[in-house]
Amino acid sequence: MESPDAAGDPVARPPYHAVVEGGDLDCGSGLLLIIRRAMAPLAPGQVLEVRSRERSVAEDLPAWCRMVGHEWVGAWPGDGQTTYYQVRKGAEVREPKTLSQDLDALKGFRWTVRWSARPSAPGTAFARNQSWPTGAPLDFGPETEAPTAVELLGSALAAELGAGFLREAGRRGLTVDAIEARVTVEVTALLSALDLAAEGDPVVGPIEATLYVASPDPADAIDAAAWAVERRAPILASLKRATPVHVRWELV
Protein backbone atom coordinates (compact mmCIF):
# COMPACT_ATOMS: atom_id res chain seq x y z
CA MET A 1 0.00 0.00 0.00
CA GLU A 2 1.28 3.46 -0.88
CA SER A 3 0.92 6.47 1.43
CA PRO A 4 -2.34 8.32 0.58
CA ASP A 5 -2.57 12.00 -0.23
CA ALA A 6 -5.13 14.44 1.25
CA ALA A 7 -7.82 13.09 -1.09
CA GLY A 8 -7.12 9.53 -0.04
CA ASP A 9 -5.44 8.53 -3.29
CA PRO A 10 -2.16 6.55 -3.12
CA VAL A 11 1.05 8.52 -3.67
CA ALA A 12 4.22 6.99 -5.08
CA ARG A 13 7.26 7.08 -2.82
CA PRO A 14 9.21 10.28 -3.68
CA PRO A 15 12.97 10.37 -4.25
CA TYR A 16 15.13 11.13 -1.21
CA HIS A 17 18.54 12.66 -0.49
CA ALA A 18 19.74 10.65 2.53
CA VAL A 19 18.82 7.44 4.37
CA VAL A 20 18.80 6.37 8.03
CA GLU A 21 18.66 2.64 8.81
CA GLY A 22 16.80 2.70 12.12
CA GLY A 23 16.43 -1.04 12.62
CA ASP A 24 14.54 -1.73 15.86
CA LEU A 25 15.37 1.57 17.58
CA ASP A 26 12.47 3.65 18.81
CA CYS A 27 12.47 7.42 19.03
CA GLY A 28 13.30 7.35 22.73
CA SER A 29 16.26 4.97 22.32
CA GLY A 30 18.53 7.05 20.11
CA LEU A 31 16.71 7.07 16.76
CA LEU A 32 15.96 10.80 16.91
CA LEU A 33 19.61 11.58 17.57
CA ILE A 34 20.61 9.56 14.49
CA ILE A 35 17.93 11.32 12.45
CA ARG A 36 19.10 14.76 13.59
CA ARG A 37 22.68 13.96 12.64
CA ALA A 38 21.57 12.77 9.19
CA MET A 39 19.30 15.79 8.72
CA ALA A 40 21.94 18.39 9.67
CA PRO A 41 23.80 18.52 6.31
CA LEU A 42 20.61 18.56 4.23
CA ALA A 43 19.29 21.77 2.72
CA PRO A 44 15.74 22.92 3.54
CA GLY A 45 13.33 21.05 1.30
CA GLN A 46 15.50 17.97 0.92
CA VAL A 47 14.10 14.61 2.05
CA LEU A 48 15.44 12.11 4.57
CA GLU A 49 14.19 8.53 4.43
CA VAL A 50 14.05 6.62 7.72
CA ARG A 51 13.78 2.84 7.46
CA SER A 52 12.51 1.18 10.62
CA ARG A 53 10.99 -2.03 11.96
CA GLU A 54 9.81 -0.37 15.20
CA ARG A 55 6.03 0.16 15.12
CA SER A 56 5.99 3.14 17.50
CA VAL A 57 7.94 5.22 14.96
CA ALA A 58 4.76 5.50 12.88
CA GLU A 59 3.23 7.73 15.57
CA ASP A 60 6.27 9.30 17.22
CA LEU A 61 8.10 10.50 14.10
CA PRO A 62 5.21 12.60 12.68
CA ALA A 63 4.70 14.14 16.15
CA TRP A 64 8.39 15.06 16.32
CA CYS A 65 8.18 16.63 12.85
CA ARG A 66 5.29 18.84 13.96
CA MET A 67 7.15 19.85 17.11
CA VAL A 68 10.42 20.90 15.46
CA GLY A 69 9.16 22.21 12.11
CA HIS A 70 9.99 19.48 9.60
CA GLU A 71 7.41 18.29 7.05
CA TRP A 72 6.08 14.77 7.38
CA VAL A 73 6.02 13.29 3.86
CA GLY A 74 4.53 9.86 4.48
CA ALA A 75 5.13 6.15 5.05
CA TRP A 76 5.47 3.23 2.65
CA PRO A 77 5.82 -0.52 3.29
CA GLY A 78 9.30 -1.87 2.69
CA ASP A 79 10.85 -5.32 2.74
CA GLY A 80 9.57 -7.71 5.39
CA GLN A 81 8.66 -5.80 8.55
CA THR A 82 10.46 -2.62 7.52
CA THR A 83 8.56 0.60 6.84
CA TYR A 84 9.98 3.55 4.87
CA TYR A 85 9.24 6.94 6.45
CA GLN A 86 10.10 10.23 4.77
CA VAL A 87 10.70 13.63 6.33
CA ARG A 88 11.33 16.88 4.42
CA LYS A 89 13.66 19.31 6.18
CA GLY A 90 11.93 22.50 7.25
CA ALA A 91 13.15 26.01 6.54
CA GLU A 92 12.86 27.06 10.20
CA VAL A 93 13.63 24.20 12.54
CA ARG A 94 12.67 24.65 16.20
CA GLU A 95 15.02 22.19 17.87
CA PRO A 96 14.85 22.34 21.69
CA LYS A 97 18.61 21.60 21.85
CA THR A 98 21.52 21.72 19.48
CA LEU A 99 23.07 18.46 18.36
CA SER A 100 26.27 19.23 20.32
CA GLN A 101 24.19 19.73 23.49
CA ASP A 102 22.52 16.37 22.92
CA LEU A 103 25.90 14.67 22.48
CA ASP A 104 27.26 16.31 25.65
CA ALA A 105 24.21 15.15 27.59
CA LEU A 106 24.67 11.59 26.34
CA LYS A 107 28.26 11.48 27.60
CA GLY A 108 27.11 11.92 31.20
CA PHE A 109 23.94 9.81 31.02
CA ARG A 110 23.41 7.27 33.81
CA TRP A 111 20.92 4.45 33.99
CA THR A 112 19.26 3.90 37.36
CA VAL A 113 17.60 0.70 38.58
CA ARG A 114 15.61 0.53 41.81
CA TRP A 115 14.99 -2.75 43.64
CA SER A 116 12.75 -3.74 46.53
CA ALA A 117 11.56 -6.94 48.20
CA ARG A 118 9.78 -8.41 51.21
CA PRO A 119 10.91 -11.47 53.19
CA SER A 120 10.07 -14.84 51.57
CA ALA A 121 9.02 -13.25 48.29
CA PRO A 122 10.73 -12.47 44.98
CA GLY A 123 12.13 -9.00 44.60
CA THR A 124 11.12 -6.50 41.96
CA ALA A 125 13.43 -4.30 39.93
CA PHE A 126 12.23 -1.00 38.47
CA ALA A 127 13.67 1.09 35.65
CA ARG A 128 11.79 3.97 34.03
CA ASN A 129 8.32 2.61 33.14
CA GLN A 130 9.34 -1.06 33.40
CA SER A 131 9.48 -3.60 36.24
CA TRP A 132 10.50 -7.25 36.42
CA PRO A 133 10.80 -9.94 39.13
CA THR A 134 14.14 -11.03 40.55
CA GLY A 135 14.93 -14.20 42.49
CA ALA A 136 17.70 -15.40 44.76
CA PRO A 137 21.37 -14.80 43.98
CA LEU A 138 21.69 -18.53 43.16
CA ASP A 139 19.05 -21.23 42.71
CA PHE A 140 19.42 -24.84 41.54
CA GLY A 141 15.86 -26.13 41.23
CA PRO A 142 14.22 -27.04 37.89
CA GLU A 143 11.68 -24.27 38.45
CA THR A 144 11.87 -20.92 40.21
CA GLU A 145 9.58 -18.01 41.01
CA ALA A 146 11.90 -15.52 39.37
CA PRO A 147 15.26 -15.53 37.55
CA THR A 148 18.34 -15.54 39.74
CA ALA A 149 20.85 -12.70 39.75
CA VAL A 150 23.25 -14.83 37.71
CA GLU A 151 20.55 -15.58 35.13
CA LEU A 152 19.69 -11.88 34.89
CA LEU A 153 23.36 -11.18 34.22
CA GLY A 154 23.31 -13.74 31.41
CA SER A 155 20.12 -12.27 29.97
CA ALA A 156 21.64 -8.78 30.02
CA LEU A 157 24.58 -9.99 27.93
CA ALA A 158 22.26 -11.87 25.57
CA ALA A 159 20.06 -8.82 25.10
CA GLU A 160 23.03 -6.52 24.53
CA LEU A 161 24.45 -8.73 21.80
CA GLY A 162 21.16 -9.85 20.23
CA ALA A 163 19.43 -6.48 20.15
CA GLY A 164 22.70 -4.84 19.16
CA PHE A 165 22.99 -7.19 16.20
CA LEU A 166 19.45 -6.42 15.03
CA ARG A 167 20.25 -2.72 15.11
CA GLU A 168 23.56 -3.18 13.28
CA ALA A 169 21.95 -5.44 10.70
CA GLY A 170 19.33 -2.76 10.04
CA ARG A 171 22.03 -0.16 9.51
CA ARG A 172 23.81 -2.42 7.03
CA GLY A 173 20.66 -3.44 5.16
CA LEU A 174 20.96 -7.10 6.20
CA THR A 175 17.93 -9.37 6.48
CA VAL A 176 17.44 -11.14 9.81
CA ASP A 177 14.55 -13.58 10.04
CA ALA A 178 15.22 -14.45 13.69
CA ILE A 179 17.97 -14.38 16.29
CA GLU A 180 18.39 -16.42 19.46
CA ALA A 181 21.07 -16.34 22.14
CA ARG A 182 22.18 -18.99 24.61
CA VAL A 183 24.38 -17.86 27.50
CA THR A 184 25.96 -20.23 30.02
CA VAL A 185 27.38 -18.76 33.21
CA GLU A 186 29.53 -20.60 35.74
CA VAL A 187 30.46 -19.50 39.26
CA THR A 188 33.84 -20.45 40.68
CA ALA A 189 34.14 -21.22 44.41
CA LEU A 190 30.43 -22.02 44.37
CA LEU A 191 30.48 -23.63 47.82
CA SER A 192 31.87 -20.42 49.28
CA ALA A 193 29.06 -18.47 47.61
CA LEU A 194 26.57 -20.83 49.29
CA ASP A 195 28.38 -20.48 52.66
CA LEU A 196 29.24 -24.18 52.57
CA ALA A 197 33.00 -23.62 52.51
CA ALA A 198 35.19 -21.14 54.35
CA GLU A 199 37.75 -20.64 51.61
CA GLY A 200 37.54 -19.34 48.07
CA ASP A 201 36.35 -16.15 46.44
CA PRO A 202 33.15 -16.59 44.40
CA VAL A 203 33.58 -15.18 40.90
CA VAL A 204 31.29 -15.24 37.89
CA GLY A 205 32.85 -17.02 34.95
CA PRO A 206 33.73 -18.41 32.59
CA ILE A 207 30.85 -17.29 30.37
CA GLU A 208 29.92 -18.87 27.05
CA ALA A 209 27.54 -17.04 24.66
CA THR A 210 26.29 -18.44 21.36
CA LEU A 211 24.08 -16.39 19.06
CA TYR A 212 22.15 -18.11 16.29
CA VAL A 213 21.25 -15.82 13.39
CA ALA A 214 18.72 -16.88 10.75
CA SER A 215 19.50 -14.85 7.65
CA PRO A 216 19.79 -15.34 3.87
CA ASP A 217 22.78 -13.00 3.76
CA PRO A 218 26.36 -14.30 3.30
CA ALA A 219 28.42 -15.37 6.30
CA ASP A 220 31.05 -12.67 5.82
CA ALA A 221 28.42 -9.94 6.04
CA ILE A 222 27.00 -11.48 9.23
CA ASP A 223 30.49 -11.82 10.72
CA ALA A 224 31.30 -8.17 9.98
CA ALA A 225 28.09 -7.01 11.69
CA ALA A 226 28.76 -9.31 14.67
CA TRP A 227 32.28 -7.93 15.06
CA ALA A 228 30.93 -4.38 15.05
CA VAL A 229 28.41 -5.32 17.75
CA GLU A 230 31.06 -6.87 20.01
CA ARG A 231 33.33 -3.87 19.58
CA ARG A 232 30.61 -1.52 20.88
CA ALA A 233 29.14 -3.71 23.67
CA PRO A 234 29.93 -2.19 27.09
CA ILE A 235 28.56 -5.08 29.17
CA LEU A 236 30.63 -7.57 27.17
CA ALA A 237 33.75 -5.42 27.47
CA SER A 238 33.30 -5.02 31.23
CA LEU A 239 32.81 -8.75 31.78
CA LYS A 240 35.88 -9.58 29.69
CA ARG A 241 38.01 -7.46 32.01
CA ALA A 242 36.93 -9.57 34.98
CA THR A 243 36.45 -13.10 33.65
CA PRO A 244 36.86 -15.27 30.53
CA VAL A 245 34.03 -14.67 28.06
CA HIS A 246 33.71 -16.50 24.76
CA VAL A 247 31.18 -15.34 22.17
CA ARG A 248 30.32 -17.40 19.11
CA TRP A 249 28.02 -16.50 16.20
CA GLU A 250 26.34 -19.13 14.06
CA LEU A 251 24.47 -18.52 10.80
CA VAL A 252 21.51 -20.89 10.55
C-alpha positions in Angstrom: 0.0 0.0 0.0 1.3 3.5 -0.9 0.9 6.5 1.4 -2.3 8.3 0.6 -2.6 12.0 -0.2 -5.1 14.4 1.2 -7.8 13.1 -1.1 -7.1 9.5 0.0 -5.4 8.5 -3.3 -2.2 6.6 -3.1 1.0 8.5 -3.7 4.2 7.0 -5.1 7.3 7.1 -2.8 9.2 10.3 -3.7 13.0 10.4 -4.2 15.1 11.1 -1.2 18.5 12.7 -0.5 19.7 10.6 2.5 18.8 7.4 4.4 18.8 6.4 8.0 18.7 2.6 8.8 16.8 2.7 12.1 16.4 -1.0 12.6 14.5 -1.7 15.9 15.4 1.6 17.6 12.5 3.7 18.8 12.5 7.4 19.0 13.3 7.4 22.7 16.3 5.0 22.3 18.5 7.0 20.1 16.7 7.1 16.8 16.0 10.8 16.9 19.6 11.6 17.6 20.6 9.6 14.5 17.9 11.3 12.4 19.1 14.8 13.6 22.7 14.0 12.6 21.6 12.8 9.2 19.3 15.8 8.7 21.9 18.4 9.7 23.8 18.5 6.3 20.6 18.6 4.2 19.3 21.8 2.7 15.7 22.9 3.5 13.3 21.0 1.3 15.5 18.0 0.9 14.1 14.6 2.0 15.4 12.1 4.6 14.2 8.5 4.4 14.1 6.6 7.7 13.8 2.8 7.5 12.5 1.2 10.6 11.0 -2.0 12.0 9.8 -0.4 15.2 6.0 0.2 15.1 6.0 3.1 17.5 7.9 5.2 15.0 4.8 5.5 12.9 3.2 7.7 15.6 6.3 9.3 17.2 8.1 10.5 14.1 5.2 12.6 12.7 4.7 14.1 16.1 8.4 15.1 16.3 8.2 16.6 12.9 5.3 18.8 14.0 7.2 19.8 17.1 10.4 20.9 15.5 9.2 22.2 12.1 10.0 19.5 9.6 7.4 18.3 7.1 6.1 14.8 7.4 6.0 13.3 3.9 4.5 9.9 4.5 5.1 6.2 5.0 5.5 3.2 2.7 5.8 -0.5 3.3 9.3 -1.9 2.7 10.8 -5.3 2.7 9.6 -7.7 5.4 8.7 -5.8 8.5 10.5 -2.6 7.5 8.6 0.6 6.8 10.0 3.5 4.9 9.2 6.9 6.4 10.1 10.2 4.8 10.7 13.6 6.3 11.3 16.9 4.4 13.7 19.3 6.2 11.9 22.5 7.3 13.1 26.0 6.5 12.9 27.1 10.2 13.6 24.2 12.5 12.7 24.6 16.2 15.0 22.2 17.9 14.9 22.3 21.7 18.6 21.6 21.9 21.5 21.7 19.5 23.1 18.5 18.4 26.3 19.2 20.3 24.2 19.7 23.5 22.5 16.4 22.9 25.9 14.7 22.5 27.3 16.3 25.7 24.2 15.2 27.6 24.7 11.6 26.3 28.3 11.5 27.6 27.1 11.9 31.2 23.9 9.8 31.0 23.4 7.3 33.8 20.9 4.5 34.0 19.3 3.9 37.4 17.6 0.7 38.6 15.6 0.5 41.8 15.0 -2.8 43.6 12.8 -3.7 46.5 11.6 -6.9 48.2 9.8 -8.4 51.2 10.9 -11.5 53.2 10.1 -14.8 51.6 9.0 -13.2 48.3 10.7 -12.5 45.0 12.1 -9.0 44.6 11.1 -6.5 42.0 13.4 -4.3 39.9 12.2 -1.0 38.5 13.7 1.1 35.6 11.8 4.0 34.0 8.3 2.6 33.1 9.3 -1.1 33.4 9.5 -3.6 36.2 10.5 -7.3 36.4 10.8 -9.9 39.1 14.1 -11.0 40.6 14.9 -14.2 42.5 17.7 -15.4 44.8 21.4 -14.8 44.0 21.7 -18.5 43.2 19.0 -21.2 42.7 19.4 -24.8 41.5 15.9 -26.1 41.2 14.2 -27.0 37.9 11.7 -24.3 38.4 11.9 -20.9 40.2 9.6 -18.0 41.0 11.9 -15.5 39.4 15.3 -15.5 37.5 18.3 -15.5 39.7 20.9 -12.7 39.8 23.3 -14.8 37.7 20.6 -15.6 35.1 19.7 -11.9 34.9 23.4 -11.2 34.2 23.3 -13.7 31.4 20.1 -12.3 30.0 21.6 -8.8 30.0 24.6 -10.0 27.9 22.3 -11.9 25.6 20.1 -8.8 25.1 23.0 -6.5 24.5 24.5 -8.7 21.8 21.2 -9.8 20.2 19.4 -6.5 20.1 22.7 -4.8 19.2 23.0 -7.2 16.2 19.4 -6.4 15.0 20.3 -2.7 15.1 23.6 -3.2 13.3 21.9 -5.4 10.7 19.3 -2.8 10.0 22.0 -0.2 9.5 23.8 -2.4 7.0 20.7 -3.4 5.2 21.0 -7.1 6.2 17.9 -9.4 6.5 17.4 -11.1 9.8 14.6 -13.6 10.0 15.2 -14.4 13.7 18.0 -14.4 16.3 18.4 -16.4 19.5 21.1 -16.3 22.1 22.2 -19.0 24.6 24.4 -17.9 27.5 26.0 -20.2 30.0 27.4 -18.8 33.2 29.5 -20.6 35.7 30.5 -19.5 39.3 33.8 -20.4 40.7 34.1 -21.2 44.4 30.4 -22.0 44.4 30.5 -23.6 47.8 31.9 -20.4 49.3 29.1 -18.5 47.6 26.6 -20.8 49.3 28.4 -20.5 52.7 29.2 -24.2 52.6 33.0 -23.6 52.5 35.2 -21.1 54.4 37.8 -20.6 51.6 37.5 -19.3 48.1 36.4 -16.1 46.4 33.1 -16.6 44.4 33.6 -15.2 40.9 31.3 -15.2 37.9 32.9 -17.0 34.9 33.7 -18.4 32.6 30.8 -17.3 30.4 29.9 -18.9 27.0 27.5 -17.0 24.7 26.3 -18.4 21.4 24.1 -16.4 19.1 22.1 -18.1 16.3 21.2 -15.8 13.4 18.7 -16.9 10.8 19.5 -14.9 7.7 19.8 -15.3 3.9 22.8 -13.0 3.8 26.4 -14.3 3.3 28.4 -15.4 6.3 31.1 -12.7 5.8 28.4 -9.9 6.0 27.0 -11.5 9.2 30.5 -11.8 10.7 31.3 -8.2 10.0 28.1 -7.0 11.7 28.8 -9.3 14.7 32.3 -7.9 15.1 30.9 -4.4 15.0 28.4 -5.3 17.7 31.1 -6.9 20.0 33.3 -3.9 19.6 30.6 -1.5 20.9 29.1 -3.7 23.7 29.9 -2.2 27.1 28.6 -5.1 29.2 30.6 -7.6 27.2 33.8 -5.4 27.5 33.3 -5.0 31.2 32.8 -8.7 31.8 35.9 -9.6 29.7 38.0 -7.5 32.0 36.9 -9.6 35.0 36.4 -13.1 33.6 36.9 -15.3 30.5 34.0 -14.7 28.1 33.7 -16.5 24.8 31.2 -15.3 22.2 30.3 -17.4 19.1 28.0 -16.5 16.2 26.3 -19.1 14.1 24.5 -18.5 10.8 21.5 -20.9 10.5 
